[in-house]
Amino acid sequence: METDGIRPRLREFCSTRAPGVADGDDIFEVGGVNSLFAIELLAFVEDAFRIALEDEDLERKNFSSINAMAALVQRKLDTQR
């Protein structure tokens, strides 16, 4: 799965709390996102893409935007091959 296929799923999930967020927008700065959503987002990413997030993955920069999350997911998928 390439990052272009990952982005739509992330975008759909994030739009529940941050409607209209662009792929490069910082989802924590646009409003509507709180710590509970952050936990839900982690669970969604692991479940939706069947990856295991490690402690070193849990940095804000990896979840700040749809682009950043797509890159993280792609890196994790690439290491599973």
Gaussian input, Z-matrix of N, CA and C with variables (Angstrom, degrees):
# hf/3-21g

backbone

0 1
 N
 C     1     B1
 C     2     B2     1     A1
 N     3     B3     2     A2     1     D1
 C     4     B4     3     A3     2     D2
 C     5     B5     4     A4     3     D3
 N     6     B6     5     A5     4     D4
 C     7     B7     6     A6     5     D5
 C     8     B8     7     A7     6     D6
 N     9     B9     8     A8     7     D7
 C    10    B10     9     A9     8     D8
 C    11    B11    10    A10     9     D9
 N    12    B12    11    A11    10    D10
 C    13    B13    12    A12    11    D11
 C    14    B14    13    A13    12    D12
 N    15    B15    14    A14    13    D13
 C    16    B16    15    A15    14    D14
 C    17    B17    16    A16    15    D15
 N    18    B18    17    A17    16    D16
 C    19    B19    18    A18    17    D17
 C    20    B20    19    A19    18    D18
 N    21    B21    20    A20    19    D19
 C    22    B22    21    A21    20    D20
 C    23    B23    22    A22    21    D21
 N    24    B24    23    A23    22    D22
 C    25    B25    24    A24    23    D23
 C    26    B26    25    A25    24    D24
 N    27    B27    26    A26    25    D25
 C    28    B28    27    A27    26    D26
 C    29    B29    28    A28    27    D27
 N    30    B30    29    A29    28    D28
 C    31    B31    30    A30    29    D29
 C    32    B32    31    A31    30    D30
 N    33    B33    32    A32    31    D31
 C    34    B34    33    A33    32    D32
 C    35    B35    34    A34    33    D33
 N    36    B36    35    A35    34    D34
 C    37    B37    36    A36    35    D35
 C    38    B38    37    A37    36    D36
 N    39    B39    38    A38    37    D37
 C    40    B40    39    A39    38    D38
 C    41    B41    40    A40    39    D39
 N    42    B42    41    A41    40    D40
 C    43    B43    42    A42    41    D41
 C    44    B44    43    A43    42    D42
 N    45    B45    44    A44    43    D43
 C    46    B46    45    A45    44    D44
 C    47    B47    46    A46    45    D45
 N    48    B48    47    A47    46    D46
 C    49    B49    48    A48    47    D47
 C    50    B50    49    A49    48    D48
 N    51    B51    50    A50    49    D49
 C    52    B52    51    A51    50    D50
 C    53    B53    52    A52    51    D51
 N    54    B54    53    A53    52    D52
 C    55    B55    54    A54    53    D53
 C    56    B56    55    A55    54    D54
 N    57    B57    56    A56    55    D55
 C    58    B58    57    A57    56    D56
 C    59    B59    58    A58    57    D57
 N    60    B60    59    A59    58    D58
 C    61    B61    60    A60    59    D59
 C    62    B62    61    A61    60    D60
 N    63    B63    62    A62    61    D61
 C    64    B64    63    A63    62    D62
 C    65    B65    64    A64    63    D63
 N    66    B66    65    A65    64    D64
 C    67    B67    66    A66    65    D65
 C    68    B68    67    A67    66    D66
 N    69    B69    68    A68    67    D67
 C    70    B70    69    A69    68    D68
 C    71    B71    70    A70    69    D69
 N    72    B72    71    A71    70    D70
 C    73    B73    72    A72    71    D71
 C    74    B74    73    A73    72    D72
 N    75    B75    74    A74    73    D73
 C    76    B76    75    A75    74    D74
 C    77    B77    76    A76    75    D75
 N    78    B78    77    A77    76    D76
 C    79    B79    78    A78    77    D77
 C    80    B80    79    A79    78    D78
 N    81    B81    80    A80    79    D79
 C    82    B82    81    A81    80    D80
 C    83    B83    82    A82    81    D81
 N    84    B84    83    A83    82    D82
 C    85    B85    84    A84    83    D83
 C    86    B86    85    A85    84    D84
 N    87    B87    86    A86    85    D85
 C    88    B88    87    A87    86    D86
 C    89    B89    88    A88    87    D87
 N    90    B90    89    A89    88    D88
 C    91    B91    90    A90    89    D89
 C    92    B92    91    A91    90    D90
 N    93    B93    92    A92    91    D91
 C    94    B94    93    A93    92    D92
 C    95    B95    94    A94    93    D93
 N    96    B96    95    A95    94    D94
 C    97    B97    96    A96    95    D95
 C    98    B98    97    A97    96    D96
 N    99    B99    98    A98    97    D97
 C   100   B100    99    A99    98    D98
 C   101   B101   100   A100    99    D99
 N   102   B102   101   A101   100   D100
 C   103   B103   102   A102   101   D101
 C   104   B104   103   A103   102   D102
 N   105   B105   104   A104   103   D103
 C   106   B106   105   A105   104   D104
 C   107   B107   106   A106   105   D105
 N   108   B108   107   A107   106   D106
 C   109   B109   108   A108   107   D107
 C   110   B110   109   A109   108   D108
 N   111   B111   110   A110   109   D109
 C   112   B112   111   A111   110   D110
 C   113   B113   112   A112   111   D111
 N   114   B114   113   A113   112   D112
 C   115   B115   114   A114   113   D113
 C   116   B116   115   A115   114   D114
 N   117   B117   116   A116   115   D115
 C   118   B118   117   A117   116   D116
 C   119   B119   118   A118   117   D117
 N   120   B120   119   A119   118   D118
 C   121   B121   120   A120   119   D119
 C   122   B122   121   A121   120   D120
 N   123   B123   122   A122   121   D121
 C   124   B124   123   A123   122   D122
 C   125   B125   124   A124   123   D123
 N   126   B126   125   A125   124   D124
 C   127   B127   126   A126   125   D125
 C   128   B128   127   A127   126   D126
 N   129   B129   128   A128   127   D127
 C   130   B130   129   A129   128   D128
 C   131   B131   130   A130   129   D129
 N   132   B132   131   A131   130   D130
 C   133   B133   132   A132   131   D131
 C   134   B134   133   A133   132   D132
 N   135   B135   134   A134   133   D133
 C   136   B136   135   A135   134   D134
 C   137   B137   136   A136   135   D135
 N   138   B138   137   A137   136   D136
 C   139   B139   138   A138   137   D137
 C   140   B140   139   A139   138   D138
 N   141   B141   140   A140   139   D139
 C   142   B142   141   A141   140   D140
 C   143   B143   142   A142   141   D141
 N   144   B144   143   A143   142   D142
 C   145   B145   144   A144   143   D143
 C   146   B146   145   A145   144   D144
 N   147   B147   146   A146   145   D145
 C   148   B148   147   A147   146   D146
 C   149   B149   148   A148   147   D147
 N   150   B150   149   A149   148   D148
 C   151   B151   150   A150   149   D149
 C   152   B152   151   A151   150   D150
 N   153   B153   152   A152   151   D151
 C   154   B154   153   A153   152   D152
 C   155   B155   154   A154   153   D153
 N   156   B156   155   A155   154   D154
 C   157   B157   156   A156   155   D155
 C   158   B158   157   A157   156   D156
 N   159   B159   158   A158   157   D157
 C   160   B160   159   A159   158   D158
 C   161   B161   160   A160   159   D159
 N   162   B162   161   A161   160   D160
 C   163   B163   162   A162   161   D161
 C   164   B164   163   A163   162   D162
 N   165   B165   164   A164   163   D163
 C   166   B166   165   A165   164   D164
 C   167   B167   166   A166   165   D165
 N   168   B168   167   A167   166   D166
 C   169   B169   168   A168   167   D167
 C   170   B170   169   A169   168   D168
 N   171   B171   170   A170   169   D169
 C   172   B172   171   A171   170   D170
 C   173   B173   172   A172   171   D171
 N   174   B174   173   A173   172   D172
 C   175   B175   174   A174   173   D173
 C   176   B176   175   A175   174   D174
 N   177   B177   176   A176   175   D175
 C   178   B178   177   A177   176   D176
 C   179   B179   178   A178   177   D177
 N   180   B180   179   A179   178   D178
 C   181   B181   180   A180   179   D179
 C   182   B182   181   A181   180   D180
 N   183   B183   182   A182   181   D181
 C   184   B184   183   A183   182   D182
 C   185   B185   184   A184   183   D183
 N   186   B186   185   A185   184   D184
 C   187   B187   186   A186   185   D185
 C   188   B188   187   A187   186   D186
 N   189   B189   188   A188   187   D187
 C   190   B190   189   A189   188   D188
 C   191   B191   190   A190   189   D189
 N   192   B192   191   A191   190   D190
 C   193   B193   192   A192   191   D191
 C   194   B194   193   A193   192   D192
 N   195   B195   194   A194   193   D193
 C   196   B196   195   A195   194   D194
 C   197   B197   196   A196   195   D195
 N   198   B198   197   A197   196   D196
 C   199   B199   198   A198   197   D197
 C   200   B200   199   A199   198   D198
 N   201   B201   200   A200   199   D199
 C   202   B202   201   A201   200   D200
 C   203   B203   202   A202   201   D201
 N   204   B204   203   A203   202   D202
 C   205   B205   204   A204   203   D203
 C   206   B206   205   A205   204   D204
 N   207   B207   206   A206   205   D205
 C   208   B208   207   A207   206   D206
 C   209   B209   208   A208   207   D207
 N   210   B210   209   A209   208   D208
 C   211   B211   210   A210   209   D209
 C   212   B212   211   A211   210   D210
 N   213   B213   212   A212   211   D211
 C   214   B214   213   A213   212   D212
 C   215   B215   214   A214   213   D213
 N   216   B216   215   A215   214   D214
 C   217   B217   216   A216   215   D215
 C   218   B218   217   A217   216   D216
 N   219   B219   218   A218   217   D217
 C   220   B220   219   A219   218   D218
 C   221   B221   220   A220   219   D219
 N   222   B222   221   A221   220   D220
 C   223   B223   222   A222   221   D221
 C   224   B224   223   A223   222   D222
 N   225   B225   224   A224   223   D223
 C   226   B226   225   A225   224   D224
 C   227   B227   226   A226   225   D225
 N   228   B228   227   A227   226   D226
 C   229   B229   228   A228   227   D227
 C   230   B230   229   A229   228   D228
 N   231   B231   230   A230   229   D229
 C   232   B232   231   A231   230   D230
 C   233   B233   232   A232   231   D231
 N   234   B234   233   A233   232   D232
 C   235   B235   234   A234   233   D233
 C   236   B236   235   A235   234   D234
 N   237   B237   236   A236   235   D235
 C   238   B238   237   A237   236   D236
 C   239   B239   238   A238   237   D237
 N   240   B240   239   A239   238   D238
 C   241   B241   240   A240   239   D239
 C   242   B242   241   A241   240   D240

   B1=1.4692
   B2=1.5328
   B3=1.2860
   B4=1.4593
   B5=1.5241
   B6=1.3395
   B7=1.4638
   B8=1.5182
   B9=1.3321
   B10=1.4663
   B11=1.5227
   B12=1.3269
   B13=1.4526
   B14=1.5146
   B15=1.3071
   B16=1.4667
   B17=1.5277
   B18=1.3053
   B19=1.4709
   B20=1.5318
   B21=1.3379
   B22=1.4697
   B23=1.5257
   B24=1.3136
   B25=1.4635
   B26=1.5221
   B27=1.3202
   B28=1.4622
   B29=1.5237
   B30=1.3211
   B31=1.4583
   B32=1.5268
   B33=1.3282
   B34=1.4656
   B35=1.5350
   B36=1.3186
   B37=1.4585
   B38=1.5336
   B39=1.3079
   B40=1.4674
   B41=1.5269
   B42=1.3120
   B43=1.4663
   B44=1.5296
   B45=1.3233
   B46=1.4655
   B47=1.5226
   B48=1.3148
   B49=1.4653
   B50=1.5227
   B51=1.3064
   B52=1.4619
   B53=1.5235
   B54=1.3449
   B55=1.4673
   B56=1.5256
   B57=1.3144
   B58=1.4560
   B59=1.5112
   B60=1.3184
   B61=1.4623
   B62=1.5305
   B63=1.3203
   B64=1.4610
   B65=1.5247
   B66=1.3121
   B67=1.4633
   B68=1.5229
   B69=1.3062
   B70=1.4620
   B71=1.5161
   B72=1.3268
   B73=1.4658
   B74=1.5202
   B75=1.3182
   B76=1.4595
   B77=1.5226
   B78=1.3280
   B79=1.4616
   B80=1.5179
   B81=1.3313
   B82=1.4540
   B83=1.5302
   B84=1.3274
   B85=1.4602
   B86=1.5249
   B87=1.3289
   B88=1.4647
   B89=1.5212
   B90=1.3194
   B91=1.4639
   B92=1.5096
   B93=1.3227
   B94=1.4530
   B95=1.5122
   B96=1.3125
   B97=1.4525
   B98=1.5244
   B99=1.3352
   B100=1.4562
   B101=1.5239
   B102=1.3356
   B103=1.4568
   B104=1.5279
   B105=1.3188
   B106=1.4613
   B107=1.5268
   B108=1.3155
   B109=1.4619
   B110=1.5235
   B111=1.3198
   B112=1.4676
   B113=1.5280
   B114=1.3290
   B115=1.4656
   B116=1.5287
   B117=1.3302
   B118=1.4635
   B119=1.5301
   B120=1.3175
   B121=1.4601
   B122=1.5257
   B123=1.3247
   B124=1.4644
   B125=1.5262
   B126=1.3213
   B127=1.4675
   B128=1.5276
   B129=1.3341
   B130=1.4613
   B131=1.5248
   B132=1.3136
   B133=1.4677
   B134=1.5250
   B135=1.3166
   B136=1.4691
   B137=1.5260
   B138=1.3254
   B139=1.4628
   B140=1.5279
   B141=1.3058
   B142=1.4642
   B143=1.5250
   B144=1.3291
   B145=1.4582
   B146=1.5273
   B147=1.3311
   B148=1.4734
   B149=1.5199
   B150=1.3275
   B151=1.4582
   B152=1.5243
   B153=1.3112
   B154=1.4637
   B155=1.5200
   B156=1.3070
   B157=1.4591
   B158=1.5257
   B159=1.3064
   B160=1.4622
   B161=1.5251
   B162=1.3159
   B163=1.4595
   B164=1.5230
   B165=1.3390
   B166=1.4672
   B167=1.5339
   B168=1.3272
   B169=1.4695
   B170=1.5178
   B171=1.3242
   B172=1.4605
   B173=1.5220
   B174=1.2994
   B175=1.4599
   B176=1.5229
   B177=1.3187
   B178=1.4658
   B179=1.5200
   B180=1.3260
   B181=1.4695
   B182=1.5294
   B183=1.3243
   B184=1.4621
   B185=1.5231
   B186=1.3404
   B187=1.4622
   B188=1.5239
   B189=1.3241
   B190=1.4632
   B191=1.5247
   B192=1.3235
   B193=1.4675
   B194=1.5214
   B195=1.2961
   B196=1.4565
   B197=1.5235
   B198=1.3215
   B199=1.4672
   B200=1.5211
   B201=1.3338
   B202=1.4680
   B203=1.5222
   B204=1.3192
   B205=1.4642
   B206=1.5239
   B207=1.3263
   B208=1.4662
   B209=1.5265
   B210=1.3094
   B211=1.4632
   B212=1.5293
   B213=1.3238
   B214=1.4605
   B215=1.5277
   B216=1.3159
   B217=1.4617
   B218=1.5241
   B219=1.3116
   B220=1.4611
   B221=1.5267
   B222=1.3336
   B223=1.4706
   B224=1.5244
   B225=1.3263
   B226=1.4611
   B227=1.5296
   B228=1.3057
   B229=1.4696
   B230=1.5213
   B231=1.3238
   B232=1.4747
   B233=1.5316
   B234=1.3270
   B235=1.4729
   B236=1.5307
   B237=1.3226
   B238=1.4617
   B239=1.5222
   B240=1.3111
   B241=1.4831
   B242=1.4889
   A1=107.92
   A2=116.57
   A3=121.35
   A4=109.91
   A5=116.78
   A6=120.27
   A7=112.50
   A8=118.14
   A9=119.52
   A10=111.56
   A11=117.97
   A12=121.77
   A13=112.74
   A14=116.54
   A15=122.66
   A16=110.43
   A17=116.35
   A18=121.34
   A19=114.49
   A20=119.22
   A21=117.86
   A22=113.46
   A23=117.60
   A24=120.71
   A25=110.71
   A26=116.68
   A27=120.62
   A28=110.72
   A29=115.97
   A30=121.62
   A31=110.80
   A32=116.19
   A33=120.35
   A34=110.90
   A35=116.70
   A36=119.83
   A37=111.06
   A38=117.27
   A39=120.94
   A40=112.02
   A41=117.36
   A42=119.94
   A43=111.95
   A44=118.05
   A45=119.95
   A46=111.25
   A47=118.04
   A48=122.14
   A49=113.11
   A50=116.15
   A51=120.66
   A52=108.55
   A53=117.07
   A54=119.94
   A55=111.96
   A56=115.23
   A57=120.26
   A58=114.85
   A59=117.18
   A60=119.44
   A61=109.18
   A62=115.70
   A63=121.15
   A64=108.94
   A65=116.37
   A66=120.81
   A67=113.57
   A68=117.82
   A69=121.09
   A70=114.52
   A71=117.64
   A72=121.40
   A73=111.32
   A74=116.26
   A75=121.31
   A76=107.63
   A77=117.17
   A78=120.52
   A79=112.40
   A80=117.80
   A81=120.75
   A82=111.62
   A83=116.42
   A84=120.57
   A85=113.09
   A86=118.05
   A87=119.69
   A88=112.33
   A89=117.12
   A90=120.85
   A91=112.69
   A92=115.35
   A93=121.26
   A94=114.21
   A95=117.13
   A96=121.33
   A97=108.45
   A98=115.40
   A99=120.06
   A100=109.57
   A101=116.65
   A102=120.07
   A103=112.03
   A104=118.14
   A105=120.50
   A106=110.47
   A107=116.60
   A108=119.95
   A109=110.61
   A110=117.39
   A111=120.47
   A112=110.42
   A113=117.18
   A114=121.01
   A115=110.39
   A116=116.56
   A117=120.44
   A118=110.73
   A119=116.21
   A120=121.70
   A121=110.63
   A122=117.46
   A123=120.86
   A124=110.73
   A125=116.35
   A126=121.10
   A127=110.40
   A128=116.73
   A129=120.56
   A130=110.87
   A131=116.84
   A132=120.84
   A133=110.24
   A134=116.79
   A135=119.23
   A136=111.73
   A137=116.64
   A138=120.65
   A139=112.60
   A140=116.60
   A141=120.89
   A142=112.73
   A143=116.15
   A144=119.36
   A145=112.40
   A146=115.44
   A147=121.73
   A148=111.99
   A149=113.88
   A150=120.28
   A151=108.24
   A152=115.37
   A153=121.00
   A154=108.15
   A155=115.43
   A156=119.95
   A157=108.91
   A158=115.55
   A159=122.58
   A160=109.22
   A161=116.68
   A162=121.07
   A163=112.33
   A164=116.13
   A165=119.15
   A166=112.62
   A167=117.24
   A168=120.95
   A169=112.47
   A170=116.85
   A171=121.51
   A172=112.94
   A173=115.54
   A174=122.08
   A175=108.77
   A176=115.62
   A177=120.59
   A178=111.87
   A179=116.93
   A180=120.09
   A181=111.90
   A182=118.24
   A183=121.40
   A184=113.11
   A185=117.02
   A186=121.39
   A187=112.27
   A188=116.98
   A189=119.92
   A190=113.24
   A191=117.11
   A192=119.98
   A193=109.65
   A194=115.61
   A195=120.49
   A196=109.94
   A197=117.32
   A198=120.54
   A199=111.24
   A200=117.11
   A201=121.13
   A202=110.85
   A203=116.87
   A204=120.36
   A205=110.99
   A206=116.77
   A207=120.73
   A208=110.28
   A209=117.00
   A210=120.83
   A211=110.65
   A212=117.10
   A213=121.28
   A214=110.36
   A215=116.83
   A216=120.75
   A217=109.72
   A218=117.70
   A219=120.57
   A220=110.93
   A221=117.32
   A222=120.40
   A223=110.91
   A224=116.44
   A225=120.87
   A226=110.66
   A227=117.21
   A228=120.47
   A229=111.01
   A230=116.00
   A231=120.23
   A232=111.19
   A233=117.24
   A234=119.70
   A235=111.46
   A236=117.86
   A237=121.55
   A238=112.42
   A239=116.69
   A240=120.39
   A241=111.68
   D1=121.50
   D2=178.18
   D3=-83.51
   D4=161.73
   D5=-177.06
   D6=-58.16
   D7=-27.72
   D8=178.12
   D9=-65.91
   D10=-28.94
   D11=176.01
   D12=-81.79
   D13=-21.15
   D14=-179.65
   D15=-80.38
   D16=-41.80
   D17=-175.04
   D18=-54.52
   D19=-45.39
   D20=-178.60
   D21=-59.51
   D22=-37.84
   D23=178.94
   D24=-67.70
   D25=-42.54
   D26=177.39
   D27=-64.79
   D28=-42.85
   D29=-179.59
   D30=-60.21
   D31=-44.24
   D32=179.78
   D33=-62.28
   D34=-45.04
   D35=-179.67
   D36=-65.28
   D37=-45.96
   D38=-177.74
   D39=-67.55
   D40=-28.21
   D41=-177.82
   D42=-66.88
   D43=-16.09
   D44=177.31
   D45=-67.59
   D46=-26.76
   D47=-179.73
   D48=-113.86
   D49=-25.45
   D50=-177.97
   D51=-132.99
   D52=71.93
   D53=-177.59
   D54=-58.51
   D55=139.04
   D56=176.92
   D57=78.30
   D58=8.34
   D59=-179.78
   D60=-67.00
   D61=133.63
   D62=177.50
   D63=-85.01
   D64=159.56
   D65=-175.34
   D66=-58.29
   D67=-29.40
   D68=-178.96
   D69=-96.19
   D70=-4.96
   D71=-179.15
   D72=-70.94
   D73=143.45
   D74=173.79
   D75=-76.19
   D76=110.61
   D77=-173.85
   D78=-66.74
   D79=-21.29
   D80=179.50
   D81=-81.75
   D82=-18.22
   D83=-179.76
   D84=-95.91
   D85=-19.52
   D86=-177.39
   D87=-80.17
   D88=-11.76
   D89=177.56
   D90=96.02
   D91=158.98
   D92=178.29
   D93=86.81
   D94=-8.35
   D95=-178.47
   D96=-107.28
   D97=129.56
   D98=179.04
   D99=-130.67
   D100=-173.24
   D101=-176.09
   D102=-65.93
   D103=-33.63
   D104=177.16
   D105=-63.98
   D106=-43.40
   D107=177.11
   D108=-62.17
   D109=-37.36
   D110=179.36
   D111=-59.77
   D112=-42.46
   D113=177.83
   D114=-65.98
   D115=-43.19
   D116=177.56
   D117=-61.22
   D118=-38.13
   D119=179.55
   D120=-63.99
   D121=-43.91
   D122=177.81
   D123=-59.14
   D124=-46.62
   D125=180.00
   D126=-62.91
   D127=-42.31
   D128=179.12
   D129=-60.90
   D130=-47.44
   D131=-177.60
   D132=-60.39
   D133=-45.38
   D134=179.91
   D135=-64.14
   D136=-45.09
   D137=-177.44
   D138=-71.50
   D139=-47.32
   D140=-174.36
   D141=-65.91
   D142=-34.90
   D143=-174.76
   D144=-110.24
   D145=3.11
   D146=178.05
   D147=52.37
   D148=52.89
   D149=176.73
   D150=-125.09
   D151=159.38
   D152=174.91
   D153=-109.96
   D154=121.86
   D155=178.24
   D156=-85.61
   D157=134.05
   D158=179.16
   D159=-99.10
   D160=165.84
   D161=179.90
   D162=-52.47
   D163=-40.96
   D164=-177.69
   D165=-69.61
   D166=-16.05
   D167=177.12
   D168=-80.45
   D169=-19.52
   D170=-171.09
   D171=-85.05
   D172=49.50
   D173=175.81
   D174=-102.80
   D175=144.22
   D176=-178.55
   D177=-54.15
   D178=-38.50
   D179=-177.46
   D180=-60.18
   D181=-28.72
   D182=179.53
   D183=-76.30
   D184=-15.80
   D185=-176.42
   D186=-123.59
   D187=11.07
   D188=-174.66
   D189=-74.11
   D190=-24.70
   D191=-179.25
   D192=-147.45
   D193=165.51
   D194=176.42
   D195=-62.46
   D196=-39.32
   D197=177.66
   D198=-61.29
   D199=-43.96
   D200=-179.67
   D201=-64.98
   D202=-41.58
   D203=179.10
   D204=-66.25
   D205=-41.18
   D206=179.21
   D207=-62.15
   D208=-40.27
   D209=178.44
   D210=-65.23
   D211=-42.45
   D212=177.73
   D213=-61.23
   D214=-49.38
   D215=-179.85
   D216=-59.31
   D217=-44.56
   D218=-179.90
   D219=-61.45
   D220=-42.98
   D221=177.83
   D222=-59.91
   D223=-44.23
   D224=-179.43
   D225=-65.42
   D226=-41.55
   D227=178.48
   D228=-64.96
   D229=-39.57
   D230=-179.81
   D231=-63.59
   D232=-34.56
   D233=-179.05
   D234=-76.66
   D235=-17.67
   D236=179.42
   D237=-82.67
   D238=-13.84
   D239=-177.14
   D240=-75.44

